[in-house]
Amino acid sequence: RRRKRRRKKNSTPAESSSESESALLEAAMREAKRETNDEEVSLNEDSYLRFDPRRVDAQKEMEAKHGLKFRRPLKTSTKAPFGVSEAFGPAPSFRDGGVRWEPNGDVEVSDDWERGTRELQFAGSPNDVARLCSERPYHSPTLVAAAHLVCKLGSPDLAVPLCRRALASFTSFQINHHHRDRDDNNKGKKQQRVVVVAPTERTEAYFDALHLLGRLASKLGAFETAANLFRATLKLNPVADPTHVLLRLPADLYAAKDDGAILDMPMTDIPSLDAMKALALLRLNREDEALRQMTATLLKFPQLLVCLVKVSGNENDAVFRDLLLRKSHFQEITWKTYQSKAYEATTALPRAIDVLCVTSAKFFRAASSESADLLLKKAAAKVPEKSDVALLGRIDDLWSSSEMVRRYGQLDILGDFAEEFPRLDPDAINTFDASLLTPEAAAKAKKKQQQRVVGQRRQQGRPSLRDLLSQVPPDLRIDFQAQLDDGVPPDQVEAALFDLLG
């Protein structure tokens, strides 16, 4: 028996090799099929919008980049979007006071959600907003308002968990969402579902939370995370772009050294995109293409030379000063006059150029080199003496259109695009109670809500209206006042109050 086994093993080398070859062939076919499916998944997505949805944690990026350990005060769940803290419990469903998505990309809000929105309108101080966050730990508009407040109070680190919970409140996570196609011809295939979120008042907090997270990541120095978050924001609605991400995304991609994504972005006559494409080509050692790109950019946007010279720190350079005075494109365009006019203008193009200055200043200074300065000088020198009236007219017509003015004409540049957040007065900073944003405060508020005294009908008679009002919690009083404002008849006031108390 042993001899037969040895003979069988030693006598069939061809069979064993063929079996290994077939196994390798099957593995290669599976890999090819997987790659084909991946290509089918991403057919409807622009290449510059692709990113790994797991790489949206600024702290992890900084730890990997610098080997540092950032303080994580709360235990977070890896299954929840963006690592939402487990201390506050799961986000509520629509039945429990949350929201649910509609097929048109909008959301339907529950009655309790609307009640929280009305309460937010009556908040008079930062502590009032923080107290509302403890009472409704997943109400997105309140959380986003609190996130902006703590940034203005000088504590931007407190804004990150607030934005994460605001995103978790939207029960259907939109980014990188997939579904199974029910069509019989493509049954079982995994395809990308292009989800577009409507920019409405109910979804404003969704866009705002993603955008603020991206700004905070960029401020921290996690540029890849910032670029991914801005991609995610733009991906939700590339056409409307309610948070104006398209104006700042090229600068963040450049800071993240993702030159391929910048070059893959379609040409849209946006100043920041045109300038960043030239710098990306220069960083890739494609000097001739970079020079052509920068020259074309200065032909379309002559104000850009003033901006780029200013942010690069070469405003006193004699060559640049001579170019500004000699070329008809750049005549009478000095940094002082341009800056004073731009912030007063209501047109869209000056504000878009200002956004490029604000968002790209530190990147230009960090990447400032002799080659970049030389690129600017060569490109400015190649601009013809006479302006291309037809080209400038086309650009002016484009940026003076109603769509561009509506989208970019009234930008809050210093508020939404500046690296530093504006500060509130010192009294508000000193009196702010950050403990109201902790899980302990939320647990205390929940316990207090469960112990509310509810007015009941007496057997011998009904309680007076004054007794009922004394038992109504402050948040329900706002609802009762809203009903009175809507016009409740006097004879129905008591009945309405009983209905409110349950």
C-alpha positions in Angstrom: 0.0 0.0 0.0 2.8 2.4 0.8 4.5 1.6 -2.5 1.3 2.3 -4.4 0.9 5.7 -2.7 4.4 6.6 -3.4 4.1 5.6 -7.0 0.9 7.5 -7.4 2.4 10.6 -5.9 5.6 10.5 -7.9 4.1 9.3 -11.1 1.7 12.3 -11.7 3.8 15.5 -11.7 1.9 16.7 -14.8 -1.5 16.3 -13.0 -0.3 18.3 -10.0 1.1 21.1 -12.1 -2.1 21.2 -14.1 -4.2 21.4 -10.9 -2.0 24.3 -9.6 -2.3 26.0 -13.0 -6.1 25.6 -13.0 -6.3 27.0 -9.5 -4.2 30.0 -10.4 -6.4 30.5 -13.5 -9.5 30.4 -11.4 -8.0 32.9 -9.0 -7.0 35.2 -11.8 -10.6 35.0 -13.3 -12.1 35.8 -9.9 -9.7 38.8 -9.6 -10.6 40.0 -13.1 -14.3 39.6 -12.3 -13.9 41.6 -9.1 -12.0 44.4 -11.0 -14.7 44.4 -13.6 -17.4 44.8 -11.0 -15.4 47.6 -9.4 -15.2 49.4 -12.7 -19.0 49.0 -13.2 -19.6 50.4 -9.7 -17.6 53.6 -10.4 -18.7 54.3 -14.0 -21.1 57.1 -13.0 -18.6 58.8 -10.7 -16.1 61.5 -11.6 -12.5 60.4 -10.9 -11.7 63.5 -8.8 -14.6 62.6 -6.4 -13.4 59.1 -5.6 -12.0 58.6 -2.2 -11.8 56.0 0.6 -14.8 56.6 2.9 -12.8 55.2 5.8 -10.2 57.9 5.5 -12.3 60.7 7.1 -10.7 60.8 10.5 -8.4 63.8 11.0 -6.9 62.4 14.2 -5.9 59.1 12.6 -4.3 61.0 9.8 -2.3 63.1 12.1 -1.3 60.1 14.2 -0.1 58.3 11.1 1.7 61.4 9.8 3.5 62.5 13.0 3.3 59.4 15.2 1.4 61.4 17.8 -1.4 60.2 20.1 -4.3 62.6 20.2 -6.6 62.5 23.2 -9.9 60.8 22.6 -12.2 61.6 25.5 -15.1 59.4 24.4 -15.2 55.8 23.3 -16.3 55.7 19.7 -18.0 53.0 17.6 -16.2 51.9 14.4 -19.4 50.7 12.8 -21.2 54.1 13.0 -20.4 56.8 10.3 -17.4 58.9 11.3 -17.0 57.0 14.6 -20.0 58.4 16.6 -19.7 58.3 20.3 -21.4 55.3 22.0 -22.0 57.3 25.2 -25.0 59.1 23.7 -26.7 55.9 22.4 -27.9 55.3 18.9 -29.4 57.9 16.7 -33.2 58.0 16.8 -35.3 56.6 14.1 -38.1 58.6 12.5 -40.7 57.2 14.9 -38.5 58.1 17.8 -38.0 61.7 16.8 -35.5 61.6 13.9 -35.7 62.0 10.1 -36.1 59.7 7.1 -35.0 60.1 3.5 -37.5 60.7 0.7 -36.9 59.5 -2.9 -36.4 63.1 -4.1 -33.3 63.5 -1.9 -35.0 65.6 0.7 -35.8 64.4 4.3 -39.0 64.1 6.2 -38.7 65.4 9.7 -40.7 64.1 12.7 -42.8 66.3 15.0 -40.2 66.1 17.7 -37.6 67.2 15.3 -39.6 70.3 14.3 -40.2 71.0 18.0 -36.4 71.0 18.5 -36.0 73.4 15.6 -38.4 75.9 17.1 -36.7 75.6 20.5 -33.4 76.5 18.8 -34.9 79.7 17.5 -35.6 80.8 21.1 -32.1 80.1 22.3 -30.5 83.4 23.5 -27.0 82.4 24.6 -24.4 79.7 23.9 -25.3 78.0 27.1 -29.0 77.8 25.9 -27.8 76.1 22.7 -25.6 73.7 24.7 -28.5 72.9 27.0 -30.6 72.0 24.0 -27.9 69.7 22.8 -28.1 67.8 26.1 -31.8 67.5 25.8 -31.8 66.4 22.1 -28.3 64.8 21.6 -29.1 64.0 17.9 -30.9 67.0 16.7 -28.7 68.1 13.8 -29.6 71.8 13.5 -28.9 72.3 17.2 -25.7 70.3 17.0 -24.4 72.3 14.0 -25.3 75.6 15.7 -23.4 74.5 18.8 -20.4 73.4 16.7 -20.2 76.9 15.1 -20.5 78.4 18.5 -17.7 76.5 20.1 -15.4 77.3 17.2 -16.1 81.0 17.8 -15.6 80.4 21.5 -12.0 79.2 20.8 -12.7 75.4 21.3 -12.9 73.9 17.8 -12.0 70.5 19.2 -15.4 70.3 20.8 -17.1 70.8 17.4 -15.9 67.5 15.9 -18.1 65.2 18.0 -21.0 67.6 17.5 -20.7 67.4 13.8 -20.3 63.6 13.9 -23.6 63.2 15.8 -25.3 65.6 13.4 -24.3 63.3 10.5 -25.5 60.3 12.4 -28.9 61.8 12.9 -29.6 61.2 9.2 -30.3 57.5 9.3 -29.5 56.8 5.6 -25.8 57.5 5.1 -25.4 58.8 1.6 -21.7 58.6 0.9 -20.5 55.5 -1.1 -24.0 54.0 -0.8 -24.6 50.8 -2.8 -27.7 48.8 -3.6 -28.7 45.6 -5.5 -30.2 46.2 -8.9 -33.6 44.6 -9.1 -33.5 44.5 -12.9 -33.7 41.0 -14.2 -30.9 41.6 -16.7 -28.5 42.8 -14.0 -29.9 40.8 -11.1 -27.4 40.3 -8.3 -24.9 42.8 -9.6 -23.6 45.4 -7.2 -23.9 48.8 -8.7 -23.4 52.4 -7.6 -26.4 54.3 -6.6 -26.0 57.9 -7.5 -27.7 59.6 -4.5 -28.3 63.4 -4.8 -29.3 65.2 -1.7 -31.6 68.2 -2.3 -30.3 71.4 -0.8 -33.3 72.3 1.3 -33.8 73.8 4.7 -34.2 70.4 6.2 -30.9 69.1 4.8 -28.9 72.2 5.4 -27.4 70.8 8.6 -26.2 67.7 6.7 -24.1 69.8 4.3 -23.0 72.2 7.0 -21.8 69.4 9.3 -19.6 67.8 6.5 -18.3 71.2 5.4 -17.3 72.2 9.0 -15.6 68.9 9.6 -13.5 69.5 6.5 -12.6 73.0 7.6 -11.6 71.7 11.1 -9.4 68.9 9.4 -7.7 71.5 7.2 -7.0 73.7 10.2 -5.5 70.7 12.0 -3.2 69.9 9.1 -5.0 66.7 8.0 -5.3 67.8 4.4 -6.2 64.3 3.0 -9.1 64.1 5.4 -10.2 67.6 4.6 -10.1 66.9 0.8 -12.1 63.7 1.3 -14.7 65.4 3.4 -15.0 68.2 0.8 -15.3 65.5 -1.9 -18.1 63.9 0.1 -19.9 67.2 0.5 -19.6 68.0 -3.3 -20.6 64.4 -4.1 -24.0 64.9 -2.4 -25.0 67.5 -5.0 -22.3 68.4 -7.5 -24.6 70.7 -9.5 -26.0 72.9 -6.7 -22.9 72.8 -4.5 -24.7 74.5 -1.6 -21.5 74.9 0.5 -19.4 76.2 -2.4 -16.9 73.4 -2.0 -15.8 73.7 -5.7 -14.1 77.0 -4.9 -11.9 75.5 -2.2 -11.5 71.8 -3.2 -8.5 72.4 -5.6 -6.5 74.1 -2.8 -7.1 71.3 -0.4 -6.3 68.7 -3.0 -3.1 70.5 -3.7 -2.3 70.6 0.0 -2.9 66.9 0.2 -0.5 66.4 -2.8 -3.2 64.7 -4.9 -2.1 66.3 -8.1 -3.8 63.6 -10.2 -7.2 64.5 -8.8 -6.6 68.2 -9.6 -5.7 67.4 -13.2 -8.8 65.2 -13.5 -11.2 67.9 -12.6 -13.1 69.3 -15.6 -12.3 72.8 -16.7 -15.0 75.1 -15.4 -13.4 78.6 -15.6 -13.0 78.7 -11.8 -9.9 80.8 -10.8 -8.8 78.5 -8.0 -8.9 75.4 -10.2 -7.0 77.0 -13.1 -4.2 78.2 -10.8 -3.9 74.9 -8.9 -3.7 73.0 -12.1 -0.7 75.0 -13.1 1.0 74.4 -9.7 0.2 70.7 -9.8 1.8 70.4 -13.3 4.8 72.3 -11.9 5.1 69.9 -9.0 5.0 67.0 -11.5 8.0 68.5 -13.4 5.9 69.3 -16.4 7.2 72.8 -16.7 6.1 73.5 -20.3 2.5 72.5 -19.6 2.5 74.4 -16.3 3.7 77.6 -18.1 0.9 77.3 -20.7 -1.7 76.7 -18.0 -0.6 79.6 -15.9 -0.4 81.9 -18.9 -4.0 81.0 -19.9 -5.1 81.5 -16.3 -3.6 85.1 -16.2 -5.3 85.9 -19.6 -8.7 85.0 -18.2 -8.2 86.3 -14.6 -5.6 89.2 -14.6 -6.4 89.9 -11.0 -4.9 86.6 -10.0 -1.3 87.8 -10.6 -1.8 90.4 -7.8 -3.2 87.7 -5.5 -0.5 85.2 -6.2 2.3 87.7 -5.8 0.8 88.8 -2.5 0.3 85.4 -1.0 3.7 84.2 -2.2 5.4 87.1 -0.3 6.8 88.7 -3.4 4.8 91.9 -3.5 8.0 94.1 -3.3 9.7 92.2 -6.2 10.8 94.7 -8.9 10.0 92.3 -11.8 6.4 91.8 -10.6 5.9 95.5 -10.0 7.1 96.2 -13.5 4.8 93.6 -15.0 1.8 95.1 -13.1 2.6 98.5 -14.5 3.5 97.5 -18.0 0.9 95.1 -19.1 -2.6 96.3 -20.0 -4.0 93.3 -18.3 -2.5 94.3 -15.0 -2.6 98.1 -15.2 -4.2 100.0 -12.2 -4.6 96.6 -10.4 -2.7 97.0 -7.2 -3.3 94.8 -4.2 -4.6 97.7 -2.1 -7.2 98.9 -4.5 -8.2 95.4 -5.5 -8.7 94.3 -1.9 -10.8 97.4 -1.0 -13.1 96.9 -4.0 -13.5 93.1 -3.8 -15.1 92.9 -0.4 -17.5 95.7 -1.4 -18.5 94.2 -4.7 -21.6 92.2 -5.2 -20.5 90.3 -8.3 -19.4 86.7 -8.1 -15.9 86.8 -9.7 -14.1 89.1 -7.2 -15.4 87.0 -4.3 -14.3 83.8 -6.0 -10.8 85.2 -6.4 -10.9 86.3 -2.7 -11.7 82.7 -1.8 -8.6 81.6 -3.7 -6.5 84.1 -1.7 -8.0 83.1 1.7 -7.9 79.3 1.2 -4.6 79.1 -0.6 -2.4 81.6 1.2 -0.7 79.2 3.5 -0.3 76.6 0.8 1.3 79.1 -1.5 3.7 80.3 1.2 4.5 76.7 2.2 5.2 75.7 -1.4 6.9 79.0 -2.4 10.1 78.3 -4.2 12.2 79.8 -6.9 10.6 77.6 -9.5 7.1 78.7 -8.6 8.2 82.4 -8.6 9.9 81.8 -12.0 6.7 80.2 -13.3 4.7 83.3 -12.4 7.2 85.7 -13.9 7.4 83.7 -17.2 3.7 83.4 -17.5 3.1 87.1 -16.8 5.8 88.0 -19.3 4.1 85.9 -22.0 0.7 87.7 -21.6 0.3 90.0 -24.7 0.5 93.8 -24.3 -3.1 94.2 -25.4 -6.0 92.5 -23.6 -8.0 89.8 -25.3 -11.4 91.7 -25.1 -13.4 88.7 -26.4 -11.9 86.4 -23.8 -12.4 88.8 -20.9 -15.9 89.5 -22.1 -16.8 85.8 -22.1 -15.4 85.4 -18.5 -17.3 88.5 -17.4 -20.5 87.3 -19.0 -20.1 83.9 -17.4 -19.5 85.2 -13.9 -22.2 87.9 -14.2 -24.9 85.4 -15.0 -27.7 85.0 -12.6 -26.6 81.5 -11.7 -23.1 82.5 -10.7 -24.3 85.6 -8.9 -26.9 83.5 -7.0 -24.3 80.9 -6.1 -21.2 83.0 -5.4 -22.2 86.6 -5.3 -22.9 86.9 -1.6 -20.3 84.6 -0.1 -19.3 85.1 3.5 -15.6 84.8 2.7 -14.1 85.5 6.1 -16.8 83.4 7.9 -16.9 80.3 5.7 -13.5 80.1 4.1 -11.0 81.7 6.5 -8.7 79.4 8.4 -9.3 81.1 11.7 -12.8 81.4 13.1 -14.1 84.8 14.3 -14.2 85.1 18.1 -17.1 86.1 20.3 -16.8 88.6 23.1 -14.7 87.5 26.2 -17.8 87.5 28.4 -19.4 84.8 26.3 -16.2 82.8 26.3 -15.8 83.0 30.1 -19.4 82.1 30.9 -19.7 79.2 28.6 -20.3 75.8 30.3 -18.7 73.1 28.2 -20.0 70.4 30.6 -23.5 70.8 29.0 -22.1 69.0 25.9 -21.0 65.9 27.8 -22.8 62.5 27.8 -23.4 63.0 31.6 -25.4 66.1 30.8 -27.4 64.2 28.2 -28.1 61.4 30.6 -29.2 63.8 33.3 -31.5 65.6 30.8 -33.0 62.3 29.7 -33.7 61.3 33.3 -35.3 64.6 34.0 -37.6 64.2 31.0 -38.7 60.8 32.1 -39.7 62.2 35.5 -41.9 65.0 34.2 -45.1 65.6 36.0 -48.1 65.2 33.7 -51.3 66.9 34.4 -54.3 64.6 34.9 -58.0 65.1 35.2 -59.3 65.1 38.7 -62.4 63.0 39.5 -64.1 65.9 41.3 -63.2 68.5 38.7 -60.6 69.7 36.2 -57.5 71.5 37.4 -57.2 75.2 36.7 -55.3 76.6 33.8 -52.7 78.1 36.2 -52.1 74.6 37.7 -51.6 73.2 34.2 -49.2 75.9 33.1 -47.1 75.4 36.3 -46.7 71.7 35.3 -45.6 72.3 31.7 -41.9 71.9 31.1 -40.1 74.9 29.4 -39.7 73.1 26.0 -43.5 72.3 25.9 -44.4 75.8 26.8 -42.8 76.9 23.5 -45.0 74.5 21.6 -48.1 75.7 23.5 -47.1 79.3 22.7 -46.7 78.4 19.1 -50.3 76.9 19.1 -51.6 80.1 20.7 -49.8 82.1 18.0 -51.5 80.0 15.3 -54.9 81.1 16.6 -56.4 78.7 19.2 -59.9 79.9 20.2 -60.3 80.9 23.9 -62.7 78.2 24.6 -60.3 75.6 23.3 -57.1 76.7 25.2 -57.6 74.3 28.0 -58.3 71.4 25.7 -55.2 72.2 23.7 -53.1 72.2 26.8 -54.5 68.8 27.9 -53.6 67.4 24.4 -50.1 68.8 24.7 -49.6 67.1 28.1 -50.7 63.8 26.7 
